[in-house]
Structures are given as structure tokens and as C-alpha cells.
Amino acid sequence: MSTTSGRVRPRRSAGPTVAVTGAAGGVYGVGRALAARLAGSGSARRVVAIDVARGDVAGTDVTWRIADVGDPLLASRLSGVDVLVHLAQDASLASDPQQRRAFNVRAAQTVLTASAASGVKRVVLLTSAMVYGARPDNPVPLAEGASLRADADTGMAGDFLEIEQLAARAPRVHPGLAVTVLRPAVVVGPGVDTVVTRHFESPRLLVVKGSVPCWQFCHVDDLVSALEFAALGRVQGAAAVGCDGWLEHEQVEALAEMRHLELPAGLTFGTAERLHRIGMTPTPAGELHYVVYPWVVDCAALREAGWRPAYDNEAALQALLAEAAGRHAVAGRRLDRKDVTVTAAGAAGATVAVIGTAALVRRARRRRKG
């Protein structure tokens, strides 16, 4: 403790000064949550909160700096920063894919360049275990050092692949700058809305014939704690984040109290691609792989560093189901009341998903003719 004019002032942490982009919200809300966690734990000497507008994270050791992560002038806002955690991403299913890709890649590139220019020692980037790809021949679990086999399409997995490429090049382009990449499993929790979480808003859980689905989740609270580990340098390089182990599909069905619909791969992905082409679904057919094929990861690096998730897969799934309650989706597309009625008309049959998607296609064609 030290004193100034007779007042007692807490001694500052010996930890690094950590900047967090997206600190007013950030992807999945983790930017704000991480800034608040670092400010509350005292593990960082100072927290520099960066966003396009000031948020509500406060504290004696929190400094707000207004900046656009896509603007090269970001470098001028990073003075005194030791570590930057970049969480200002666009993961909205409502975003135009090209604009979203341009923003996410430009922001990551600007963050890396600005950090190197201003003397930041380490950058933490957030991608996803989706970069490993969801494939029927994937081992369960995948090792963190496994090849990145995701399809470079217009979905979020394509965004993450490009960010991973930037991260891999950064140490060569910017000597002295260390880069840590966290790859979470299926992220769940309040406000999380992805093509995978919408799978649990469907009338049935989709299963492709011959596939063996396995499920692994990552609650946002655990993602925030893993990001703190990375910010403090307790884990480096590329690290997967998720609950220990995985759930077999039968366990998921029992916990969710949902039945499955089994379809051939050709029909499943062909229908999904047609729906995407006419603008009825928000993501390309390739993203549907992530709800039918395994992409479970071994979180060895964080585990060896002493990190432990607070949620197991069962509890994380319950959090997902609580968010999905009262919502309805088919092939990743949220349904309005009329669409729900159309889909529900075939709910008693074994081909509910096909009936529902076919009905949506017919309605879209009628609207075009009109």
C-alpha cells in the first residue's frame, strides 16, 4: 500500500497493461465481459478499453480510448499497452457476407500492424475451432496441432481462416510481436446466435446418414476466463477452448428432449445450398457440416496451463436450450409466425425438415413472380 496526502491507495498489479477492442460489447459480448473481469480481478496493471463509443466498464485502472479497429490511426491509441486482445468482430448472421469478411479481416490486419508499430508485445486473436473443419473422418478429439481443413467459403469459417493466416504471418512480418489465437468450440450463452445454436431451434435435430455426430460446447463465461489466461501470457500460440470431453448425439437428444431426422448427405446439403442461393438461409451449405459432422477439440494447452472450464457440456447445452426456447428455425433461418405454421403442418411426418424447407422455397418463388 502507498499513501498520498494521508489517503491509502491500493498498489497496482505488476501484471501487463491490457487493451481490449470491442470493450463496449464485442463479439458474443465477451469484449465487455473481459474488460470488466480484468478490471475487477486486478490481474492487469491497467485496462485500456477500446471501442467506437464509450461503454459502461469502469474502474480506477480502466482507461477508455475511442477508436475504430479498421483505422490505421488505431496505433496512436495504443501507447503504453503491453497486450492487446482483439474482440471487435462481426459475427452477425444478418450481416452481408462480403462486408462482414472485409471488416473482420481488415480489423485483424490493422490490429496486428498497429500493435507492432506502437510496441505492443502480444496480440490475442479470437477465431474458432471451426477452422479445423467438420468432416466425417475427423478423429475425436482433434489435436490442437491438427491441419486447418475448413472450407474457405463465404461463411464465418472462411473469415476465421483468413484471420488465422494473418496470425501465422505476423511474427515474420512483425518480428518481436507474439500472437496467441484462441479457438473455441460451439459458443453458447446469453445473446449468442450462430448457425449452430439455431440448429437447436429446429423441429428436429438433423442427422446425416452414416455420420456420427459429437457435441462439444464452450460457454461464454469460460471463453472470457480463457481470454484472461491468454492476456496474462499463461497460454501462448494456438489453443482450443471448450468443455472437457464431448456428448454423443443420443445424449444430446435425451438432454434436449428432441428427436432427430436422418437424411442422405446429398439431399441435406443440396437443399441447404438451394435455399442459400435464393437468399432464404443466412449461411452457405458448408456451415451445415458443423451440425452433422464432428469437430471436437482437445484443449490441451489451456489444461496444461492450469485453466479449467466452469461449465461441463451438459450445463452448457442447457444454457443453449434456454436461449433457444420459444424460437423456431429451419436450416439456420429464423421463422416468422406464418413460416412456423407452414413448417408445423408437416411436423408429424418423418420428413418435417424437407417439407419445411420446400415450403419456404415455394413461398420465395411466389414472391419473386409477384
RAPE-V545126 format. One record per residue. N is the residue number from 1. RES is the residue in one letter. PHI is phi in radians with two decimals (* if undefined). OMEGA is omega in degrees with one decimal (none if undefined). Layout:
BEGIN
<<N:RES:PHI:OMEGA> <N:RES:PHI:OMEGA>>
END
This chain:
BEGIN
<<1:M:*:175.7> <2:S:-2.25:-178.5> <3:T:-2.14:175.4> <4:T:-2.39:-179.6> <5:S:0.98:176.5> <6:G:1.46:179.7> <7:R:-1.61:179.3> <8:V:-1.53:-179.8> <9:R:-2.15:-179.6> <10:P:-1.07:176.9> <11:R:-1.28:-179.2> <12:R:-1.22:177.9> <13:S:-1.11:175.5> <14:A:-1.48:-179.0> <15:G:-1.25:-177.9> <16:P:-1.33:167.5> <17:T:-1.47:-172.6> <18:V:-1.98:173.5> <19:A:-1.72:178.9> <20:V:-2.18:174.4> <21:T:-1.45:-175.5> <22:G:1.28:-173.4> <23:A:-1.23:176.1> <24:A:-1.47:-179.7> <25:G:-2.95:178.5> <26:G:1.42:-179.1> <27:V:-1.03:-177.9> <28:Y:1.02:-178.2> <29:G:1.37:-174.5> <30:V:-1.36:176.8> <31:G:-1.09:178.6> <32:R:-1.10:-177.9> <33:A:-1.10:179.4> <34:L:-1.19:179.2> <35:A:-1.02:179.5> <36:A:-1.16:-179.8> <37:R:-1.13:179.7> <38:L:-1.11:180.0> <39:A:-1.18:-176.8> <40:G:-1.41:-176.2> <41:S:-1.44:-176.9> <42:G:1.29:-178.2> <43:S:-1.32:177.6> <44:A:-1.88:176.8> <45:R:-1.09:178.0> <46:R:-2.68:176.0> <47:V:-1.94:175.5> <48:V:-1.81:-177.2> <49:A:-1.62:-174.8> <50:I:-2.08:174.5> <51:D:-2.89:-179.9> <52:V:-1.33:175.5> <53:A:-2.56:-178.3> <54:R:-1.18:176.9> <55:G:-1.79:-174.2> <56:D:-1.84:175.5> <57:V:-1.28:-175.2> <58:A:-2.33:178.2> <59:G:2.79:-178.6> <60:T:-1.14:-178.9> <61:D:-1.91:176.4> <62:V:-1.97:178.1> <63:T:-2.06:178.1> <64:W:-1.60:175.7> <65:R:-2.30:-178.0> <66:I:-1.45:-178.3> <67:A:-2.82:174.8> <68:D:-1.72:-175.7> <69:V:-1.18:177.6> <70:G:-1.62:-177.5> <71:D:-1.71:178.6> <72:P:-0.98:177.4> <73:L:-1.17:175.7> <74:L:-0.96:-178.8> <75:A:-0.98:-178.9> <76:S:-1.27:-179.1> <77:R:-1.76:-174.6> <78:L:-1.93:179.9> <79:S:-1.07:177.8> <80:G:1.40:-177.9> <81:V:-1.52:176.8> <82:D:-1.64:-176.3> <83:V:-2.32:175.7> <84:L:-2.09:175.7> <85:V:-1.86:-173.0> <86:H:-1.67:-177.9> <87:L:-2.25:178.1> <88:A:-1.54:-179.8> <89:Q:-2.03:172.5> <90:D:-1.89:177.7> <91:A:-2.11:-176.3> <92:S:-1.27:176.4> <93:L:-1.24:179.8> <94:A:-1.50:-177.0> <95:S:-1.30:172.1> <96:D:-1.13:-174.4> <97:P:-0.98:-179.2> <98:Q:-1.20:178.6> <99:Q:-1.17:177.9> <100:R:-1.09:180.0> <101:R:-1.05:-179.2> <102:A:-1.05:-179.8> <103:F:-1.14:-175.5> <104:N:-1.12:-179.1> <105:V:-1.25:179.0> <106:R:-1.08:-179.3> <107:A:-1.10:179.8> <108:A:-1.10:-179.9> <109:Q:-1.16:179.2> <110:T:-1.13:179.3> <111:V:-1.05:-179.6> <112:L:-1.14:-179.2> <113:T:-1.15:-179.1> <114:A:-1.13:179.9> <115:S:-1.13:179.1> <116:A:-1.09:-178.0> <117:A:-1.18:-175.2> <118:S:-1.80:174.1> <119:G:1.50:174.8> <120:V:-1.14:-175.2> <121:K:-1.48:-175.9> <122:R:-2.55:175.4> <123:V:-2.06:175.7> <124:V:-1.91:179.4> <125:L:-1.96:178.7> <126:L:-1.97:173.4> <127:T:-2.10:-179.2> <128:S:-2.91:172.7> <129:A:-1.16:173.9> <130:M:-1.01:-177.3> <131:V:-1.10:177.3> <132:Y:-1.28:-176.4> <133:G:1.48:175.3> <134:A:-1.87:-174.3> <135:R:-2.39:-177.7> <136:P:-1.11:-178.2> <137:D:-1.70:178.9> <138:N:-1.14:171.4> <139:P:-1.20:178.5> <140:V:-2.13:3.3> <141:P:-1.60:173.2> <142:L:-1.39:173.7> <143:A:-1.30:-179.4> <144:E:-1.07:179.9> <145:G:-1.53:179.8> <146:A:-1.13:179.2> <147:S:-1.11:177.5> <148:L:-1.54:-171.9> <149:R:-2.00:177.5> <150:A:-1.18:176.8> <151:D:-1.36:-179.9> <152:A:-1.50:-179.2> <153:D:-1.72:-175.5> <154:T:-1.52:179.0> <155:G:-1.38:-178.8> <156:M:-1.09:178.7> <157:A:-1.04:176.9> <158:G:-1.15:175.3> <159:D:-1.03:-176.6> <160:F:-1.12:178.1> <161:L:-1.08:179.6> <162:E:-1.16:177.5> <163:I:-1.15:177.4> <164:E:-1.09:178.1> <165:Q:-1.12:176.6> <166:L:-1.09:-179.7> <167:A:-1.12:-179.3> <168:A:-1.19:-179.2> <169:R:-1.42:-170.5> <170:A:-0.95:-179.0> <171:P:-1.07:177.1> <172:R:-1.38:-179.4> <173:V:-1.29:-177.6> <174:H:-2.20:-179.5> <175:P:-0.98:-179.7> <176:G:1.69:178.0> <177:L:-1.70:176.6> <178:A:-1.59:-179.6> <179:V:-2.23:174.7> <180:T:-1.95:179.7> <181:V:-2.12:175.0> <182:L:-1.82:-176.6> <183:R:-2.14:-179.4> <184:P:-1.31:171.4> <185:A:-1.27:-178.5> <186:V:-1.05:-177.2> <187:V:-1.36:179.5> <188:V:-2.35:178.4> <189:G:2.41:-176.8> <190:P:-1.00:175.4> <191:G:1.41:-178.9> <192:V:-1.39:-177.8> <193:D:-2.38:-179.5> <194:T:-2.32:178.7> <195:V:-1.10:179.6> <196:V:-1.33:178.8> <197:T:-1.15:177.8> <198:R:-1.20:175.8> <199:H:-1.01:-178.4> <200:F:-1.51:171.2> <201:E:-1.73:-178.2> <202:S:-1.41:177.7> <203:P:-1.09:179.3> <204:R:-2.35:173.6> <205:L:-1.50:-176.3> <206:L:-1.33:173.9> <207:V:-2.30:176.1> <208:V:-1.56:-178.5> <209:K:-0.96:178.5> <210:G:1.56:-178.7> <211:S:-1.59:177.6> <212:V:-2.20:-177.5> <213:P:-1.13:172.8> <214:C:-2.33:-173.0> <215:W:-2.19:175.1> <216:Q:-2.38:-175.2> <217:F:-2.09:175.9> <218:C:-2.47:179.4> <219:H:-1.28:-177.2> <220:V:-1.01:178.4> <221:D:-1.10:177.6> <222:D:-1.24:176.3> <223:L:-1.10:178.8> <224:V:-1.11:179.8> <225:S:-1.15:177.0> <226:A:-1.18:177.0> <227:L:-1.11:176.1> <228:E:-1.11:176.2> <229:F:-0.98:-178.6> <230:A:-1.17:-179.9> <231:A:-1.08:-178.6> <232:L:-1.55:175.8> <233:G:1.37:-179.0> <234:R:-1.40:172.7> <235:V:-2.43:-176.4> <236:Q:-2.34:-177.9> <237:G:1.28:179.1> <238:A:-1.78:-177.7> <239:A:-2.41:175.6> <240:A:-1.49:-178.4> <241:V:-2.29:177.7> <242:G:3.11:175.8> <243:C:-1.15:175.6> <244:D:-1.18:175.4> <245:G:1.25:-176.4> <246:W:-2.78:176.7> <247:L:-1.95:170.9> <248:E:-1.28:-175.7> <249:H:-1.07:179.1> <250:E:-1.07:177.6> <251:Q:-1.15:179.7> <252:V:-1.11:178.7> <253:E:-1.03:-178.7> <254:A:-1.15:-179.0> <255:L:-1.20:-178.5> <256:A:-1.46:-175.7> <257:E:0.96:179.0> <258:M:-2.20:174.9> <259:R:-1.75:-179.2> <260:H:-1.92:173.5> <261:L:-2.14:-179.0> <262:E:-1.75:-178.4> <263:L:-2.35:174.3> <264:P:-1.15:-178.4> <265:A:-1.05:-178.0> <266:G:-1.05:179.3> <267:L:-1.15:-177.7> <268:T:-1.06:-174.7> <269:F:-1.34:176.2> <270:G:-1.13:178.0> <271:T:-1.11:-179.5> <272:A:-1.08:-179.5> <273:E:-1.20:178.0> <274:R:-1.12:178.5> <275:L:-1.10:-179.8> <276:H:-1.21:-179.1> <277:R:-1.09:-179.1> <278:I:-1.60:174.3> <279:G:1.40:-178.1> <280:M:-1.54:178.3> <281:T:-2.19:-171.7> <282:P:-1.42:-174.3> <283:T:-2.33:178.3> <284:P:-1.19:-176.1> <285:A:-1.04:-179.5> <286:G:-1.03:-179.4> <287:E:-1.22:177.9> <288:L:-1.21:177.0> <289:H:-1.01:-174.1> <290:Y:-1.32:174.4> <291:V:-1.95:-179.4> <292:V:-2.17:-179.1> <293:Y:-2.02:-175.2> <294:P:-1.32:170.3> <295:W:-2.59:177.5> <296:V:-1.24:-176.4> <297:V:-2.11:174.4> <298:D:-1.61:-176.2> <299:C:-1.54:-171.3> <300:A:-1.16:-174.8> <301:A:-1.08:178.7> <302:L:-1.18:-179.7> <303:R:-1.07:179.9> <304:E:-1.17:177.7> <305:A:-1.42:178.2> <306:G:1.75:179.3> <307:W:-1.38:176.0> <308:R:-2.36:177.9> <309:P:-1.25:176.5> <310:A:-1.39:-177.9> <311:Y:-1.84:166.6> <312:D:-1.66:-175.3> <313:N:-1.08:180.0> <314:E:-1.11:-179.5> <315:A:-1.16:178.5> <316:A:-1.13:177.4> <317:L:-1.10:177.8> <318:Q:-1.08:176.7> <319:A:-1.13:177.2> <320:L:-1.10:-178.0> <321:L:-1.12:177.4> <322:A:-1.12:177.6> <323:E:-1.23:-176.4> <324:A:-1.39:-175.4> <325:A:-0.98:177.7> <326:G:1.48:179.0> <327:R:-1.88:-178.1> <328:H:-2.39:-179.6> <329:A:-2.53:172.9> <330:V:-2.33:179.9> <331:A:0.93:177.2> <332:G:1.48:-179.2> <333:R:-1.72:175.9> <334:R:-1.17:-176.8> <335:L:-1.79:171.2> <336:D:-1.49:-174.5> <337:R:-1.08:179.8> <338:K:-1.13:-179.9> <339:D:-1.16:178.6> <340:V:-1.09:179.5> <341:T:-1.12:179.1> <342:V:-1.08:-178.3> <343:T:-1.17:-177.8> <344:A:-1.11:-179.6> <345:A:-1.06:179.5> <346:G:-1.84:-172.6> <347:A:-1.13:-177.7> <348:A:-1.37:-177.1> <349:G:-1.59:-178.2> <350:A:-1.32:-177.2> <351:T:-1.89:-174.4> <352:V:-1.00:-176.7> <353:A:-1.19:179.8> <354:V:-1.15:178.6> <355:I:-1.04:-178.5> <356:G:-1.09:-178.9> <357:T:-1.20:178.0> <358:A:-1.10:178.2> <359:A:-1.10:179.1> <360:L:-1.15:178.3> <361:V:-1.09:-179.9> <362:R:-1.10:179.5> <363:R:-1.12:179.8> <364:A:-1.12:179.5> <365:R:-1.17:178.0> <366:R:-1.11:179.1> <367:R:-1.13:179.3> <368:R:-1.09:-179.8> <369:K:-1.11:179.3> <370:G:-1.14:none>>
END
